Amino acid sequence: MKNVQGFVAVVFCSFLLSGGFAFAENHTPNYCSAISKQVCGHLGHFDKFVSGQPMEFMAHLMVPQNEEVQDFKMDLWMPMHGHGSSPVTLTSKDVNKFWVSDANFVMAGRWLVRMDFVLRGAAHHIEIPVDAAP
């Protein structure tokens, strides 16, 4: 029994050291609103962004005093081809943290994850570039 427990401990520690729970390390850089450099956002993800299959990731907005944004919307846009994708599903998980599912980057290449919201009556827009692999 001790051998099994030791094996499990070694595997678990290896998993942790290899970044198994490294969600915080898998972010896009922060991108900020054009009207306020104090209002920024990033995406957190477990895997690389790939085309042709539904993806899930977290969108996190960072605003002064963690004030809650209103009317949060997101879409996926491929500027090189001038088209978007099907609507994503957004689920609020905490103040200014949204779980994004059904995100389908329909082809490989550079995409923009576009986030629109209202904060203190002002409309904000943030674009986060991601590269979807084939």
Protein Blocks (a to p, Z undefined) as FASTA:
>chain_A
ZZmmmmmmmmmmmmmmnopmmmmmmccdddddfkbckbccddddfbdcdehiacdddddd
ddehhiacehiacddddfknopacdddddddfbghiacdehiacfbgcdddddddddeeh
iacdddddddddZZ
